[in-house]
């Protein structure tokens, strides 16, 4: 067996520009060393054990080696987000930076330093018929809202835009249009032309729609793009998701972006230095307000366009912090100032692309920031360091190491320790039975019965835990929802009493979001505490079974319970609702109503219809996903322990001749020594 054939120092960068990508990832080294040490321990464990143990160790080894943290990029229009993504992956012209506002594609770039069958491949998935029909029939979220509010003029505009988009799509795709919905196109290569065909809309296309490979041919209906790139200079696999933003006509992109953020542990918000963060960007703030501050990194791009970065950057930083504080944004989120232009110039080797005055100003500021340490840099290295890309890599490295990385080490180490404990028990049982021929045979029926009882008890306890936690969550959500509607309607009536019907009334829905987020956090704490309790009790039950059935004598023997799954952020709370929109349709809706009862009743109906889907999703899909993750963790634990105990029983029931070298004194002593050393090594990881 050679589990660790690919554990080696990273390959040398292919070019001088590729070498730039290594700067900033130093913070990953402690995690990577622990991962490597743990993988070596798994190799030893696989060699000590039987084939089943070997397979289990290989599976854990694979999880460590191929772990792929994901980072979701969201941002303002014209902030240079895609140019920044191109710089982060080391290919300046990979993704089209200037895409048509229609595009709604999440592009996931899977960067892998290891050689895999998917090196330099691409996969594009289209919207399915149901998603497309929702857009056509109802005009997306905006169409639903306009119809709900009776904003006929606004609804007609949405319908016209839908028709325009549909006709352009038909012109591009011809008779294949409906057939393509729900399909997936896969390629064994990646280049700019291929990507532009699926994610970038052009204004011109060829007449022959059957054979056209024109720019943006499939962009109207493309939902997601998966690109697989070999990057040997990176220290570990990484996925960077470039999202389409949150401010499209139909709010389709908002929904897509919400899902992308939920699937990642790190969210990078890209702003433009010349527009920083204002109330225009409240959709962005609403979204990141529901993500843990430590999992948010704010990147202010295009600082090369600032006349005086030394003076302006502190002002921009303070302005961003003030805006976040005023609108319930993440507290203490890290803010990094960057220039994708400088980074891409460095990657291209076009070091003269930055004019002397800009370069001098950037160098002065970067020196004050500590990005330059007085060493002699080449022109490309200088541009790269002042660009801020190493600072982004450092921020990602810290968050990966302390978040997803540490959780992965804990999870794998606990499973490895359980494998080792099983082997230890197995050695004791086999040795004892070899030395004492008068021991009664094991009662396999008793073991099966005991395992069934443990499994049934654990599954019922976990199910009861979540039934109780979700029921309490429902009650909290209902109270929050009802309280908000009552307060908002009361505010409306007070406004009408005070100002009459001619002055427009507005109401901030932040209070509702805070109430629902608090309810979700309470649910999360209850769910995690209950899950930990069930997993710990189940581990103790298994340990008792080892002692009872096999008389394991090691005082330090125990079973490691799995960690409770993390609670995903409730990003859905950032979804735009009616009260967030200050457009003309709201004014028209207001002025069409006459009479206090009409105002209050219709307002309450609209807001309830707008917020019901959020409440339903939180107590439904969101809560159930937490339950499913906990049940999956439990199921994997139960399966693991049944397999280990069954192997011990099989060995104990085997005829002496079939035990082979397990009973050879020298071999057994060597394996016991290796096992004890491996268990000692694993203890540090599972602590």
KEMARTI-828861 format. One line per 10 residues: number of its first residue (from 1); their letters; for each residue x, y, z of C-alpha. Coordinates in Angstrom, 1 decimal, always signed. Example, Ala and Ser with C-alpha at 12.3 -4.5 7.8 and 13.67 -1.06 7.14 Angstrom:
BEGIN
1) AS) +12.3/-4.5/+7.8; +13.7/-1.1/+7.1
This chain:
BEGIN
1) XXXXXXXXXX) +0.0/+0.0/+0.0; +1.2/+3.5/-0.8; -1.4/+5.9/+0.6; +1.1/+8.8/+0.8; +2.8/+8.5/-2.6; +1.7/+12.1/-3.4; +2.7/+13.7/-0.1; +5.6/+15.8/-1.2; +6.8/+19.3/-1.5; +4.8/+21.5/-3.9
11) XXXXXXXXXX) +5.9/+21.4/-7.5; +8.1/+24.3/-8.7; +6.1/+27.2/-10.3; +5.8/+26.9/-14.0; +6.7/+30.5/-14.7; +7.9/+33.6/-12.9; +4.3/+35.0/-12.9; +3.0/+31.7/-11.4; +5.5/+32.0/-8.6; +3.6/+35.2/-7.5
21) XXXXXXXXXX) +0.7/+33.0/-6.4; +2.7/+31.4/-3.6; +3.1/+34.7/-1.8; +0.6/+35.1/+1.1; -0.3/+31.5/+1.7; +2.3/+31.1/+4.4; -0.5/+31.1/+7.0; -1.6/+27.7/+5.7; +1.6/+26.0/+6.6; +0.7/+25.0/+10.2
31) XXXXXXXXXX) -2.5/+23.4/+9.0; -0.8/+21.7/+6.1; +1.9/+20.3/+8.4; -0.8/+18.9/+10.7; -2.7/+17.5/+7.7; +0.5/+15.8/+6.4; +1.3/+14.4/+9.8; -2.2/+13.1/+10.2; -2.0/+11.5/+6.7; +1.2/+9.8/+7.6
41) XXXXXXXXXX) -0.5/+8.4/+10.8; -3.3/+7.1/+8.6; -0.8/+5.4/+6.3; +0.7/+3.6/+9.4; -2.7/+2.7/+10.6; -3.7/+1.2/+7.3; -0.6/-1.0/+7.2; -1.2/-2.2/+10.8; -4.8/-3.2/+10.2; -6.6/-5.6/+8.0
51) XXXXXXXXXX) -8.1/-4.8/+4.6; -11.2/-3.2/+6.0; -9.2/-0.9/+8.3; -6.9/-0.1/+5.3; -9.9/+1.0/+3.2; -11.3/+3.1/+6.0; -7.9/+4.8/+6.5; -7.6/+5.4/+2.8; -11.0/+7.1/+2.7; -10.0/+9.4/+5.6
61) XXXXXXXXXX) -6.6/+10.1/+3.8; -8.5/+11.1/+0.7; -10.7/+13.5/+2.6; -7.6/+15.3/+3.9; -5.6/+15.3/+0.7; -8.5/+16.6/-1.5; -10.2/+19.0/+0.9; -11.3/+22.0/-1.1; -12.3/+25.1/+0.9; -14.6/+27.4/-1.0
71) XXXXXXXXXX) -14.7/+31.2/-1.2; -17.7/+33.1/-2.6; -17.0/+36.5/-4.3; -19.8/+39.1/-4.3; -19.6/+42.8/-5.1; -20.7/+46.1/-6.5; -21.2/+46.7/-10.1; -18.0/+48.0/-11.7; -15.9/+47.1/-8.7; -13.6/+44.9/-10.7
81) XXXXXXXXXX) -14.7/+41.7/-9.0; -14.1/+39.5/-12.0; -10.7/+41.1/-12.7; -9.8/+40.4/-9.1; -10.9/+36.8/-9.4; -8.7/+36.4/-12.6; -5.7/+37.7/-10.6; -6.4/+35.4/-7.7; -6.4/+32.4/-10.0; -3.3/+33.6/-11.8
91) XXXXXXXXXX) -4.9/+34.0/-15.3; -5.6/+37.7/-16.1; -7.9/+37.1/-19.1; -9.7/+33.9/-18.1; -13.2/+35.3/-17.1; -14.8/+38.1/-19.1; -14.6/+41.2/-17.0; -17.3/+43.2/-18.8; -20.4/+41.1/-19.0; -23.9/+42.1/-20.0
101) XXXXXXXXXX) -26.2/+42.8/-17.0; -28.5/+40.0/-18.1; -26.0/+37.3/-17.1; -26.8/+35.2/-14.0; -24.0/+32.7/-13.9; -22.1/+31.5/-10.9; -18.7/+30.5/-12.1; -16.8/+28.1/-9.7; -13.1/+27.8/-10.3; -11.7/+24.7/-8.8
111) XXXXXXXXXX) -7.9/+25.1/-8.4; -6.0/+22.0/-7.7; -2.2/+21.6/-7.2; -2.5/+17.8/-7.6; -2.7/+16.0/-10.9; -6.3/+14.8/-11.4; -8.4/+13.5/-14.3; -10.3/+16.8/-14.2; -7.3/+19.0/-15.0; -8.3/+21.8/-17.2
121) XXXXXXXXXX) -11.9/+20.8/-17.8; -15.2/+22.7/-17.9; -18.9/+22.0/-17.2; -21.8/+24.3/-17.8; -25.3/+23.7/-16.5; -28.5/+25.5/-17.8; -31.6/+26.6/-16.0; -34.2/+23.9/-16.0; -37.7/+24.3/-17.3; -39.3/+25.2/-14.0
131) XXXXXXXXXX) -36.8/+28.0/-13.2; -37.2/+29.4/-16.7; -41.0/+29.2/-16.5; -40.9/+31.1/-13.2; -39.1/+33.9/-14.9; -41.4/+33.9/-18.0; -44.7/+33.5/-16.2; -44.1/+35.7/-13.2; -41.1/+37.9/-14.1; -38.9/+36.6/-11.2
141) XXXXXXXXXX) -39.1/+38.1/-7.7; -39.8/+41.6/-9.1; -42.7/+40.4/-11.1; -44.1/+38.5/-8.2; -43.8/+41.6/-6.0; -45.2/+44.0/-8.6; -48.2/+41.7/-9.2; -48.8/+41.3/-5.5; -48.8/+45.1/-5.0; -51.0/+45.8/-8.0
151) XXXXXXXXXX) -48.3/+47.8/-9.7; -49.6/+47.2/-13.2; -47.2/+49.7/-14.9; -44.1/+48.1/-13.3; -45.4/+44.7/-14.0; -45.8/+45.5/-17.7; -42.2/+46.7/-17.8; -41.0/+43.4/-16.3; -43.1/+41.5/-18.9; -41.6/+43.5/-21.7
161) XXXXXXXXXX) -38.1/+42.8/-20.5; -38.9/+39.1/-20.2; -40.2/+39.0/-23.8; -37.1/+40.8/-25.0; -34.8/+38.3/-23.3; -36.8/+35.3/-24.5; -36.7/+36.5/-28.1; -32.9/+37.1/-28.0; -32.4/+33.7/-26.6; -34.5/+32.1/-29.4
171) XXXXXXXXXX) -32.6/+34.0/-32.0; -29.3/+32.7/-30.6; -30.4/+29.1/-30.0; -33.2/+28.5/-32.5; -35.2/+25.3/-32.3; -32.8/+24.0/-29.6; -33.9/+26.6/-27.1; -36.4/+24.5/-25.0; -34.4/+21.3/-25.5; -31.3/+22.8/-23.9
181) XXXXXXXXXX) -33.1/+23.7/-20.7; -32.0/+21.5/-17.8; -29.0/+20.2/-19.9; -25.3/+20.2/-19.1; -22.3/+20.7/-21.5; -19.0/+19.2/-20.5; -15.5/+19.9/-22.0; -12.0/+18.6/-21.5; -10.4/+22.0/-21.9; -10.8/+25.6/-20.7
191) XXXXXXXXXX) -10.1/+28.8/-22.6; -11.5/+32.3/-22.8; -13.6/+31.7/-26.0; -15.3/+28.7/-24.4; -16.2/+30.6/-21.3; -17.5/+33.7/-23.2; -19.8/+31.4/-25.1; -21.6/+30.5/-21.9; -21.2/+33.4/-19.5; -20.8/+36.6/-21.6
201) XXXXXXXXXX) -23.6/+38.1/-23.7; -22.6/+39.8/-26.9; -24.8/+42.0/-29.2; -24.0/+40.2/-32.4; -24.4/+36.6/-33.4; -24.2/+34.6/-36.6; -27.2/+33.9/-38.7; -26.6/+30.1/-38.6; -27.9/+29.4/-35.1; -27.4/+25.7/-35.7
211) XXXXXXXXXX) -23.6/+26.0/-35.8; -22.9/+29.4/-34.3; -20.1/+29.5/-31.7; -20.6/+33.3/-31.2; -19.9/+35.1/-27.9; -22.6/+34.5/-25.3; -24.6/+32.0/-27.4; -25.8/+30.1/-24.3; -25.4/+32.9/-21.7; -29.1/+33.7/-21.3
221) XXXXXXXXXX) -29.9/+30.2/-20.1; -26.6/+29.3/-18.3; -27.1/+28.9/-14.6; -23.6/+27.7/-13.4; -20.1/+27.1/-14.8; -17.6/+24.7/-13.2; -14.0/+25.2/-14.3; -11.2/+22.8/-13.2; -7.7/+24.3/-13.4; -4.3/+22.7/-12.5
231) XXXXXXXXXX) -2.4/+25.1/-10.2; +0.7/+23.3/-8.9; +2.0/+26.4/-7.2; -0.9/+26.5/-4.7; -0.4/+24.7/-1.4; -3.8/+23.0/-1.4; -7.0/+22.8/-3.5; -9.2/+25.9/-3.4; -12.6/+26.8/-5.0; -13.3/+30.4/-5.8
241) XXXXXXXXXX) -16.9/+31.2/-6.8; -17.5/+34.3/-8.9; -21.2/+35.3/-8.5; -23.2/+37.6/-10.8; -24.1/+40.1/-8.0; -27.4/+41.0/-6.4; -28.9/+43.9/-8.4; -30.4/+42.4/-11.5; -33.8/+43.2/-12.9; -35.6/+40.0/-11.8
251) XXXXXXXXXX) -33.6/+39.3/-8.6; -32.7/+35.9/-10.0; -29.0/+36.6/-9.4; -29.8/+37.5/-5.8; -31.3/+34.0/-5.2; -28.3/+32.4/-6.9; -25.8/+34.4/-4.9; -27.6/+33.6/-1.7; -27.2/+29.9/-2.4; -23.5/+30.4/-3.3
261) XXXXXXXXXX) -22.7/+32.2/-0.1; -24.5/+29.5/+1.9; -22.3/+26.8/+0.3; -19.1/+28.5/+1.3; -17.4/+29.2/+4.6; -15.7/+32.5/+3.4; -17.4/+35.4/+1.7; -15.3/+38.1/+0.0; -17.2/+41.4/-0.7; -15.6/+43.5/-3.4
271) XXXXXXXXXX) -16.2/+47.2/-3.4; -14.8/+50.0/-5.6; -12.5/+52.5/-4.0; -14.2/+55.4/-5.7; -17.7/+54.5/-4.4; -16.8/+52.6/-1.2; -20.0/+51.5/+0.4; -23.2/+53.5/+0.5; -26.9/+53.0/+1.1; -27.2/+52.1/-2.6
281) XXXXXXXXXX) -25.5/+48.8/-1.6; -27.9/+47.8/+1.2; -28.6/+44.6/-0.7; -24.9/+43.6/-0.2; -25.0/+44.7/+3.5; -28.2/+42.7/+4.2; -26.6/+39.6/+2.7; -23.4/+39.7/+4.7; -25.1/+40.8/+7.9; -26.2/+37.2/+8.3
291) XXXXXXXXXX) -22.7/+35.8/+7.9; -20.3/+35.6/+10.8; -18.0/+38.5/+10.9; -14.9/+36.3/+10.9; -16.2/+34.6/+7.6; -16.5/+38.0/+5.8; -13.5/+39.7/+4.1; -14.2/+43.1/+2.6; -11.9/+44.0/-0.4; -11.8/+47.5/-1.7
301) XXXXXXXXXX) -10.5/+47.3/-5.2; -9.2/+49.9/-7.7; -7.2/+51.8/-5.2; -4.7/+52.6/-8.1; -7.4/+55.1/-9.3; -7.1/+57.1/-6.1; -5.1/+60.3/-6.5; -3.8/+60.2/-2.9; -4.1/+56.7/-1.4; -2.2/+57.7/+1.8
311) XXXXXXXXXX) -4.9/+60.2/+2.7; -8.0/+58.6/+1.1; -7.7/+55.0/+2.2; -8.1/+55.7/+6.0; -11.2/+57.9/+5.1; -12.7/+55.1/+3.0; -12.1/+52.5/+5.7; -13.8/+54.7/+8.3; -16.7/+55.3/+5.9; -17.2/+51.6/+5.3
321) XXXXXXXXXX) -17.2/+50.8/+9.0; -19.7/+53.6/+9.7; -22.1/+52.4/+7.0; -21.8/+48.8/+8.3; -22.5/+49.9/+11.8; -25.5/+51.9/+10.8; -27.1/+49.1/+8.9; -26.5/+46.1/+11.1; -23.5/+44.9/+9.0; -20.8/+42.5/+10.2
331) XXXXXXXXXX) -18.8/+43.9/+13.1; -15.0/+44.0/+12.8; -14.9/+42.4/+9.3; -11.4/+42.6/+7.9; -11.0/+45.3/+5.2; -8.2/+44.9/+2.6; -7.4/+47.5/-0.1; -6.3/+46.1/-3.5; -5.6/+46.8/-7.1; -6.6/+44.0/-9.5
341) XXXXXXXXXX) -5.1/+46.2/-12.3; -1.6/+46.1/-10.7; -1.9/+42.4/-9.9; -2.9/+41.5/-13.5; -0.1/+43.7/-14.9; +2.4/+41.8/-12.7; +1.0/+38.4/-13.9; +1.3/+39.6/-17.6; +4.7/+40.9/-17.1; +3.5/+44.4/-18.2
351) XXXXXXXXXX) +5.2/+46.2/-15.4; +5.2/+49.5/-17.4; +1.4/+49.5/-17.5; +1.2/+51.5/-14.2; +2.3/+55.1/-14.6; +5.1/+56.5/-12.5; +3.0/+58.8/-10.4; +0.5/+56.1/-9.5; +3.3/+53.6/-8.8; +5.0/+56.1/-6.4
361) XXXXXXXXXX) +1.8/+56.8/-4.6; +1.0/+53.1/-4.2; +4.5/+52.3/-3.0; +4.4/+55.0/-0.4; +1.1/+53.7/+0.9; +2.1/+50.0/+0.7; +5.3/+50.8/+2.6; +3.3/+52.5/+5.4; +0.9/+49.5/+5.5; +3.8/+47.1/+5.9
371) XXXXXXXXXX) +3.4/+45.3/+2.6; +7.0/+46.1/+1.6; +9.8/+45.2/+3.9; +12.8/+46.9/+2.2; +13.9/+43.9/+0.2; +14.9/+44.2/-3.4; +11.9/+43.2/-5.5; +11.7/+42.7/-9.2; +9.2/+45.0/-11.0; +6.6/+42.2/-11.1
381) XXXXXXXXXX) +7.1/+41.3/-7.4; +6.7/+44.9/-6.4; +3.5/+45.3/-8.3; +2.2/+42.0/-6.9; +2.9/+43.0/-3.3; +1.4/+46.5/-3.6; -1.7/+45.0/-5.4; -2.9/+43.5/-2.1; -3.3/+39.9/-3.5; -0.9/+38.5/-0.9
391) XXXXXXXXXX) -3.0/+40.1/+1.8; -6.1/+38.4/+0.4; -4.4/+35.1/+0.4; -3.2/+35.6/+4.0; -6.8/+36.4/+5.1; -8.1/+33.3/+3.4; -5.3/+31.2/+4.8; -6.2/+32.3/+8.4; -9.9/+31.5/+8.0; -9.3/+28.2/+6.3
401) XXXXXXXXXX) -6.8/+27.1/+9.0; -9.0/+28.1/+12.0; -12.4/+27.2/+10.4; -12.9/+24.5/+7.9; -9.3/+23.2/+8.2; -9.4/+22.6/+12.0; -12.8/+21.1/+11.8; -11.6/+18.6/+9.2; -8.6/+17.7/+11.2; -10.8/+17.1/+14.3
411) XXXXXXXXXX) -13.3/+15.0/+12.3; -10.6/+12.8/+10.6; -8.5/+12.4/+13.7; -11.5/+11.2/+15.8; -12.4/+8.6/+13.1; -8.8/+7.5/+12.9; -8.6/+7.2/+16.7; -11.7/+5.0/+16.7; -10.1/+2.8/+14.1; -7.0/+2.6/+16.2
421) XXXXXXXXXX) -9.0/+1.8/+19.3; -10.8/-0.9/+17.4; -7.5/-2.4/+16.4; -6.2/-2.2/+19.9; -9.3/-4.1/+21.2; -8.9/-6.6/+18.4; -5.3/-7.4/+19.3; -6.3/-7.9/+23.0; -9.3/-10.1/+22.1; -7.3/-12.3/+19.7
431) XXXXXXXXXX) -4.3/-12.6/+22.0; -6.5/-13.5/+25.0; -8.4/-16.2/+23.1; -5.2/-17.6/+21.7; -3.7/-17.9/+25.2; -6.8/-19.2/+26.9; -8.5/-22.0/+24.9; -11.2/-22.4/+27.6; -12.8/-19.0/+27.0; -16.5/-19.5/+26.1
441) XXXXXXXXXX) -17.3/-18.5/+22.5; -18.5/-15.0/+21.8; -22.3/-14.5/+21.7; -22.6/-12.9/+18.3; -26.4/-12.7/+18.7; -26.0/-10.7/+21.9; -23.6/-8.3/+20.1; -26.1/-7.8/+17.2; -28.9/-7.2/+19.7; -26.8/-4.7/+21.6
451) XXXXXXXXXX) -25.8/-2.9/+18.4; -29.4/-2.7/+17.3; -30.4/-1.2/+20.7; -27.6/+1.4/+20.6; -28.5/+2.4/+17.1; -32.3/+2.6/+17.7; -31.8/+4.6/+20.9; -29.4/+7.0/+19.2; -31.6/+7.6/+16.2; -34.7/+8.2/+18.3
461) XXXXXXXXXX) -32.8/+10.5/+20.7; -31.5/+12.6/+17.7; -34.9/+12.7/+16.1; -36.5/+13.8/+19.4; -33.8/+16.4/+19.9; -34.6/+18.0/+16.5; -38.3/+17.7/+16.9; -38.1/+19.7/+20.1; -35.6/+22.2/+18.7; -37.5/+22.8/+15.5
471) XXXXXXXXXX) -40.9/+23.1/+17.3; -39.3/+25.8/+19.5; -37.9/+27.5/+16.4; -41.3/+27.5/+14.8; -42.8/+29.3/+17.8; -40.0/+31.9/+18.0; -40.4/+32.6/+14.2; -44.1/+32.9/+14.5; -43.9/+35.3/+17.4; -41.2/+37.4/+15.6
481) XXXXXXXXXX) -43.3/+37.5/+12.4; -46.5/+38.4/+14.1; -44.9/+41.0/+16.3; -43.2/+42.7/+13.3; -46.5/+42.8/+11.3; -48.3/+44.3/+14.3; -45.6/+46.9/+14.9; -45.3/+47.8/+11.2; -49.1/+48.2/+10.8; -49.3/+50.2/+14.0
491) XXXXXXXXXX) -46.6/+52.5/+12.6; -48.5/+52.9/+9.4; -51.7/+53.9/+11.2; -49.8/+56.3/+13.4; -48.2/+57.9/+10.3; -51.6/+58.3/+8.7; -53.1/+59.8/+11.8; -50.1/+62.2/+12.1; -49.4/+63.1/+8.4; -52.4/+62.0/+6.4
501) XXXXXXXXXX) -52.3/+60.1/+3.2; -50.3/+62.5/+1.0; -46.9/+62.0/+2.7; -45.1/+58.8/+1.8; -44.5/+56.3/+4.6; -41.4/+54.1/+4.9; -40.6/+51.3/+7.4; -37.2/+49.6/+7.9; -37.5/+45.8/+8.0; -34.2/+45.4/+9.7
511) XXXXXXXXXX) -36.0/+44.7/+13.0; -37.7/+41.6/+11.5; -34.4/+40.3/+10.2; -32.8/+40.7/+13.5; -35.7/+38.9/+15.3; -35.6/+36.0/+12.8; -31.8/+35.8/+12.9; -31.9/+35.7/+16.7; -34.5/+32.9/+16.6; -32.3/+31.0/+14.1
521) XXXXXXXXXX) -29.2/+31.4/+16.4; -31.1/+30.1/+19.3; -32.2/+27.1/+17.2; -28.6/+26.6/+16.1; -27.4/+26.6/+19.7; -30.1/+24.1/+20.8; -29.5/+21.9/+17.8; -25.7/+21.7/+18.3; -26.0/+21.2/+22.1; -28.6/+18.4/+21.6
531) XXXXXXXXXX) -26.5/+16.8/+18.8; -23.4/+16.8/+21.0; -25.3/+15.2/+23.8; -26.6/+12.4/+21.6; -23.2/+11.7/+20.0; -21.4/+11.7/+23.4; -24.0/+9.3/+24.9; -23.7/+7.0/+21.9; -19.9/+7.0/+22.1; -20.2/+6.1/+25.8
541) XXXXXXXXXX) -22.7/+3.3/+25.0; -20.2/+1.8/+22.5; -17.3/+2.0/+24.9; -19.5/+0.1/+27.4; -20.2/-2.5/+24.8; -16.4/-3.0/+24.2; -15.8/-3.5/+27.9; -18.8/-5.8/+28.3; -18.3/-8.0/+25.3; -14.6/-8.1/+24.9
551) XXXXXXXXXX) -13.3/-7.2/+28.4; -11.0/-4.5/+27.0; -8.5/-3.8/+29.8; -6.9/-0.5/+28.7; -7.9/+2.1/+31.2; -7.4/+4.9/+28.6; -9.7/+3.1/+26.1; -12.7/+5.2/+24.9; -14.6/+6.0/+21.8; -14.3/+9.4/+20.2
561) XXXXXXXXXX) -17.7/+11.0/+19.5; -18.0/+12.9/+16.2; -18.2/+16.7/+16.3; -21.6/+18.3/+15.8; -22.0/+19.7/+12.3; -21.7/+23.5/+12.0; -24.9/+25.6/+11.6; -25.0/+27.4/+8.2; -25.5/+31.1/+8.1; -29.1/+32.2/+7.4
571) XXXXXXXXXX) -28.1/+34.2/+4.3; -31.7/+33.9/+3.1; -32.6/+36.7/+5.5; -30.8/+39.1/+3.2; -33.3/+38.5/+0.4; -34.9/+41.7/-0.8; -38.5/+42.3/+0.2; -41.1/+45.0/-0.5; -40.0/+47.3/+2.3; -36.5/+47.4/+1.0
581) XXXXXXXXXX) -37.5/+48.9/-2.3; -37.9/+52.6/-2.6; -38.8/+52.7/-6.3; -41.6/+54.5/-8.1; -44.0/+51.5/-7.9; -44.2/+51.8/-4.1; -45.1/+55.5/-4.4; -47.8/+54.7/-7.0; -49.1/+51.9/-4.8; -49.3/+54.4/-1.9
591) XXXXXXXXXX) -51.1/+57.1/-3.8; -53.7/+54.7/-5.2; -55.0/+53.8/-1.8; -57.6/+55.8/+0.0; -58.9/+55.1/+3.5; -57.0/+53.9/+6.6; -58.5/+50.4/+6.5; -57.4/+49.8/+2.9; -53.8/+51.0/+3.7; -53.4/+48.9/+6.8
601) XXXXXXXXXX) -55.1/+45.7/+5.4; -53.4/+45.7/+2.0; -50.0/+46.6/+3.5; -50.2/+43.8/+6.0; -51.2/+41.4/+3.2; -48.3/+42.4/+1.0; -45.7/+42.2/+3.7; -47.0/+38.9/+5.0; -46.9/+37.4/+1.5; -43.4/+38.8/+1.1
611) XXXXXXXXXX) -42.0/+37.4/+4.4; -43.9/+34.1/+4.5; -41.5/+32.4/+2.1; -38.5/+33.5/+4.2; -40.1/+32.2/+7.4; -41.2/+28.9/+5.6; -37.6/+28.4/+4.2; -36.0/+29.0/+7.6; -38.2/+26.6/+9.5; -38.3/+24.2/+6.6
621) XXXXXXXXXX) -35.3/+23.8/+4.3; -32.8/+25.6/+6.6; -33.8/+23.8/+9.8; -34.2/+20.4/+8.0; -30.7/+20.8/+6.5; -29.3/+21.1/+10.0; -31.2/+18.0/+11.0; -30.0/+16.1/+8.0; -26.4/+17.0/+8.6; -26.7/+15.8/+12.3
631) XXXXXXXXXX) -28.4/+12.6/+11.2; -25.8/+11.9/+8.6; -23.0/+12.4/+11.2; -24.7/+10.0/+13.5; -25.4/+7.5/+10.7; -21.7/+7.5/+9.7; -20.7/+7.0/+13.4; -23.1/+4.1/+13.8; -21.9/+2.5/+10.6; -18.2/+3.0/+11.6
641) XXXXXXXXXX) -18.7/+1.4/+15.0; -20.7/-1.6/+13.7; -18.0/-2.3/+11.1; -15.2/-2.1/+13.7; -17.0/-4.3/+16.2; -18.0/-6.9/+13.6; -14.3/-7.1/+12.5; -13.3/-7.7/+16.1; -15.9/-10.5/+16.5; -14.8/-12.1/+13.2
651) XXXXXXXXXX) -11.2/-12.2/+14.3; -12.1/-13.5/+17.7; -14.2/-16.3/+16.2; -11.6/-17.3/+13.6; -9.7/-20.5/+13.8; -6.1/-20.0/+15.0; -4.6/-20.9/+11.6; -6.7/-18.2/+9.9; -5.4/-15.5/+12.2; -2.0/-15.8/+10.5
661) XXXXXXXXXX) +0.7/-13.4/+11.6; -1.6/-11.8/+14.1; -0.6/-14.4/+16.6; +3.1/-14.6/+15.6; +4.8/-13.2/+18.6; +7.3/-11.0/+16.9; +4.8/-9.7/+14.4; +2.2/-9.1/+17.0; +4.7/-7.2/+19.3; +5.8/-5.1/+16.4
671) XXXXXXXXXX) +2.2/-4.2/+15.4; +1.3/-3.4/+19.0; +4.3/-1.1/+19.3; +3.4/+0.7/+16.0; -0.3/+0.9/+17.1; +0.6/+2.5/+20.4; +2.8/+5.0/+18.7; +0.1/+5.8/+16.1; -2.5/+6.2/+18.9; -0.2/+8.6/+20.8
681) XXXXXXX) +0.3/+10.6/+17.6; -3.5/+10.8/+17.0; -4.2/+11.9/+20.5; -2.8/+15.4/+19.7; -5.2/+15.8/+16.7; -8.3/+14.5/+18.5; -7.8/+16.7/+21.5
